[in-house]
Amino acid sequence: MAAVTANEPAGGPSDLFEPGTLWRRVQERTSRASERGTLAPIETEEHVLPEAGIPFSVRIVSTLRAKARANDQEDGGGGNPFRPPDPELLVAGVSATHVALLNRFPVLRHHLVVATREYQEQDLPLGPADFDALARCLAEIDGLAFYNCGPESGASQRHRHLQLVPFPVGPGSEPTPIERALAPVLADPGRATLPAYPFRHAAAPLPATAWQPQDPARAAEALRLAYRALAAKTGLQLRAPDRAPPHNFLATKRWAMLVPRSREAFEGISINALGYAGALLVKDQTQLATVRRQGPIAVLRAVATK
């Protein structure tokens, strides 16, 4: 598999995966990177905190501080782990504009990063090329895709990237912890909010007909339209190429959700898009106790836009 370099021309890359092969390539690259020690999976201790019918997964991440130090070393002085990506982590080219690589510090197995080949800022609204790449990956891997727009939304890297984690995201067999809470929205497209979430957000079902073999353009357009509609419903102003207000965007093949953000953390607990799918990370028992005392929904509300 050819490595992608920062100087590779934007058109006609030779590293694109063949349809139907991305998941196999993810597994093969994970196995090889694990054997060589390139991957540094983060050990966690999972606790389930049910609230409002949502079985929130709260993981104590024992090596979160070590990850932060590694990120500082890797990204310090203007470094960029995505340009060019580490060939040991590179899975495949996705499109002329994006590549897929493994998250070096995965909490969830087979955590995929879908990054732009050329540098773009992480606080820009998603555009057609992003949705094209996202649709191509979701067509291959049934999972949760998400975008953290800007540092206030939990983004830890400035280079533009989306992320994709295979199901299940939380405990049990449900794809995500919020699946049952989403039921009213999926049953009634006229309803755009989860009853359990008392903060600004919007969700919508995605048409099953969007996911056609060999036709990522249809799914990409469905994702783009959902993103713009959800932004409008939440009052989020998206004016490309201007920087966007901080927000989290989440999508599966069945639904999409957008949450405008006001800040990155609550009492030191960093929240990214996964939190709104029902999966939170904490550094220690003290932070776990904070989430237990306040309740996961109150924590999510504290960092969302009122």
C-alpha positions in Angstrom: 0.0 0.0 0.0 1.5 3.3 -1.1 2.0 5.9 1.6 0.4 9.3 1.0 2.7 12.3 1.1 1.9 15.9 1.5 3.1 16.5 -2.1 0.9 14.0 -3.8 -1.3 15.6 -6.4 -4.9 16.2 -5.4 -6.3 14.3 -8.4 -6.0 10.6 -9.4 -4.3 9.1 -6.3 -3.3 5.5 -6.7 -4.0 4.5 -3.1 -7.8 4.4 -3.1 -9.4 1.3 -1.6 -11.6 -0.9 -3.8 -15.3 -0.9 -2.7 -15.9 -3.8 -0.3 -12.3 -3.9 1.0 -12.1 -1.1 3.6 -13.1 -3.1 6.7 -10.6 -5.9 5.8 -7.9 -3.3 5.4 -8.7 -1.8 8.7 -8.4 -5.2 10.4 -5.2 -6.0 8.6 -3.6 -2.7 9.4 -4.7 -2.9 13.1 -3.1 -6.4 13.4 0.1 -5.2 11.8 0.4 -1.9 13.8 -0.4 -3.8 17.0 2.3 -6.3 16.4 4.9 -3.6 15.7 3.8 -1.5 18.7 2.7 1.5 16.6 -0.8 1.4 18.2 -1.1 2.3 21.8 -4.7 1.3 22.8 -5.9 3.1 25.9 -7.0 0.8 28.8 -10.3 1.7 30.3 -12.6 0.7 33.2 -16.2 1.1 32.0 -19.1 2.1 34.2 -22.7 2.3 33.1 -24.7 5.2 34.5 -28.3 5.0 33.4 -30.3 8.2 33.1 -33.5 9.0 31.3 -33.5 5.6 29.7 -30.0 6.0 28.3 -27.3 3.5 29.6 -24.4 6.1 29.5 -21.0 4.5 29.2 -18.4 6.3 31.3 -14.9 5.0 30.9 -12.1 5.8 33.2 -9.2 6.2 30.9 -6.1 5.2 32.9 -3.6 6.5 30.3 -5.4 9.7 29.2 -2.7 11.9 30.6 0.0 9.8 28.9 -1.9 10.3 25.6 -2.1 14.0 26.2 1.7 14.1 26.8 2.3 12.1 23.6 0.1 14.4 21.6 2.0 17.4 23.0 5.3 15.8 21.9 4.0 14.8 18.5 2.1 18.0 17.8 4.5 20.4 19.5 6.3 23.1 17.5 3.8 23.0 14.7 3.9 19.2 14.1 1.0 17.5 12.4 0.3 13.7 12.7 -1.9 13.7 9.6 0.4 15.4 7.1 1.9 13.1 6.0 0.2 10.3 8.0 2.3 7.6 9.6 2.5 4.8 7.0 2.2 2.3 9.9 -1.3 3.7 10.6 -2.4 4.5 7.1 -5.3 2.3 6.0 -6.1 3.6 2.5 -6.9 6.6 0.4 -10.6 7.3 0.6 -10.9 10.0 -2.1 -8.9 12.6 -3.9 -9.2 14.7 -0.8 -9.2 12.4 2.2 -7.3 9.4 3.6 -8.2 6.9 6.3 -5.8 6.0 9.1 -6.0 4.3 12.5 -6.2 6.4 15.7 -2.9 5.8 17.4 -4.5 5.9 20.8 -7.9 4.1 20.4 -10.3 3.7 23.3 -12.6 1.8 21.0 -11.2 -0.9 18.7 -10.7 -0.1 15.0 -11.2 3.6 15.6 -10.7 5.3 12.2 -9.6 8.8 11.4 -10.7 10.3 8.1 -8.4 13.2 7.5 -7.9 15.7 4.6 -4.8 15.1 2.5 -4.0 18.8 2.5 -4.1 20.9 5.6 -7.5 22.5 6.5 -8.6 23.9 9.7 -10.8 21.8 12.1 -13.2 24.7 12.8 -14.6 25.0 9.3 -18.1 23.7 8.4 -18.2 20.4 6.7 -18.3 20.5 2.9 -19.1 18.3 -0.1 -15.7 16.6 -0.1 -16.0 15.7 3.6 -19.5 14.2 3.1 -18.2 12.2 0.1 -15.4 10.7 2.1 -17.7 10.1 5.1 -20.3 8.3 2.9 -17.6 6.1 1.3 -16.4 5.0 4.8 -19.9 4.5 6.3 -20.9 2.4 3.3 -18.1 0.0 4.2 -18.2 0.1 8.0 -21.4 0.1 10.0 -20.6 2.5 12.8 -20.8 6.0 14.3 -19.1 8.8 12.4 -18.5 12.2 14.1 -17.0 15.6 13.6 -15.7 17.8 16.5 -15.7 21.3 15.0 -13.1 23.4 16.8 -11.4 23.1 20.2 -14.5 24.0 22.2 -16.2 20.9 20.7 -13.5 18.6 22.0 -11.2 18.6 18.9 -7.6 17.8 19.9 -6.0 18.3 16.5 -6.2 21.4 14.2 -5.8 19.4 11.0 -9.3 18.7 9.6 -10.6 15.2 10.3 -13.7 13.2 10.9 -13.8 10.0 12.9 -15.6 6.6 12.6 -15.9 3.9 15.3 -17.6 0.6 14.5 -20.7 -0.5 16.5 -21.3 -1.1 19.3 -20.1 2.2 20.9 -21.4 1.5 24.4 -22.4 -1.5 26.6 -24.8 -4.2 25.4 -25.8 -4.9 21.8 -27.4 -1.6 20.9 -25.3 0.3 18.3 -25.1 3.4 20.6 -26.4 4.1 24.1 -28.9 6.7 22.7 -30.6 4.4 20.2 -33.8 4.1 22.3 -33.8 7.8 23.1 -33.7 8.4 19.4 -36.8 6.3 18.8 -39.3 9.3 18.8 -37.3 11.1 16.2 -36.9 8.1 14.0 -40.6 7.4 14.2 -41.6 11.0 13.5 -39.4 12.9 11.2 -41.3 16.1 12.2 -39.8 15.8 15.7 -36.2 16.9 15.8 -35.2 16.6 19.4 -34.6 13.8 21.9 -37.0 14.1 24.9 -34.1 13.2 27.2 -31.8 16.0 26.1 -32.7 19.4 27.6 -30.3 21.5 25.6 -30.0 22.8 22.1 -29.7 20.0 19.5 -31.4 18.5 16.6 -31.6 15.0 15.1 -33.2 13.4 12.0 -33.5 10.1 10.3 -31.5 9.4 7.2 -33.3 7.7 4.2 -32.4 4.1 3.9 -32.5 4.5 0.1 -29.4 6.7 0.3 -27.1 3.8 0.8 -26.9 2.2 -2.6 -23.9 0.0 -3.6 -21.4 1.8 -5.8 -23.2 5.1 -5.4 -21.6 7.1 -2.6 -22.9 10.4 -4.1 -26.4 9.7 -3.0 -25.4 9.0 0.6 -23.1 12.0 0.6 -25.9 14.3 -0.5 -28.2 12.9 2.2 -25.6 13.6 4.9 -25.0 17.1 3.5 -28.6 18.0 3.5 -29.1 16.6 7.0 -26.1 18.6 8.3 -27.5 21.9 6.8 -31.0 21.2 8.0 -29.9 20.3 11.6 -27.7 23.4 11.7 -30.7 25.6 10.7 -32.9 23.9 13.3 -30.4 24.7 16.1 -29.7 28.2 14.9 -26.1 27.4 13.9 -24.8 29.8 11.3 -22.7 28.0 8.7 -21.1 30.3 6.2 -18.3 28.6 4.3 -15.5 29.4 4.0 -15.9 31.2 7.3 -15.1 29.4 10.5 -18.1 27.8 12.1 -19.4 28.1 15.6 -18.2 25.1 17.7 -20.5 22.0 17.3 -20.6 18.3 17.2 -22.0 16.4 14.3 -22.8 12.7 14.6 -24.1 10.3 11.9 -24.8 6.7 11.2 -26.6 5.1 8.2 -29.9 5.6 10.1 -29.7 9.0 11.7 -27.8 12.3 12.1 -27.5 14.7 15.0 -26.0 18.1 15.6 -25.2 19.8 19.0 -23.9 23.4 19.2 -21.3 23.8 21.8 -20.4 26.5 24.3 -17.2 25.1 25.9 -15.0 22.1 25.8 -15.0 20.8 29.4 -17.0 20.6 32.6 -15.0 20.6 35.8 -12.0 19.3 33.8 -14.0 16.6 32.0 -13.5 17.0 28.3 -16.6 16.2 26.1 -16.5 15.5 22.4 -19.2 14.1 20.0 -19.1 10.7 21.5 -20.5 12.1 24.7 -23.7 13.0 23.0 -24.0 9.4 21.7 -23.8 8.3 25.3 -20.1 7.6 25.7 -18.0 9.7 28.0 -14.4 9.5 29.1 -13.0 10.6 32.5 -9.4 10.6 33.8 -9.9 9.2 37.3 -12.3 8.2 40.0 -12.8 11.8 41.1 -14.2 12.7 37.6 -16.3 9.6 37.6 -17.8 10.7 40.9 -18.5 14.1 39.4 -20.4 12.6 36.5 -22.2 10.3 38.9 -23.2 13.2 41.2 -24.2 15.6 38.5 -25.7 13.0 36.1 -24.4 12.5 32.6 -27.1 14.7 31.0 -26.3 17.6 33.3 -22.6 17.3 32.2 -23.6 17.3 28.5 -25.9 20.2 29.1 -23.2 22.3 30.8 -21.0 22.3 27.7 -23.8 22.6 25.1 -25.2 25.9 23.8 -28.1 26.9 25.9 
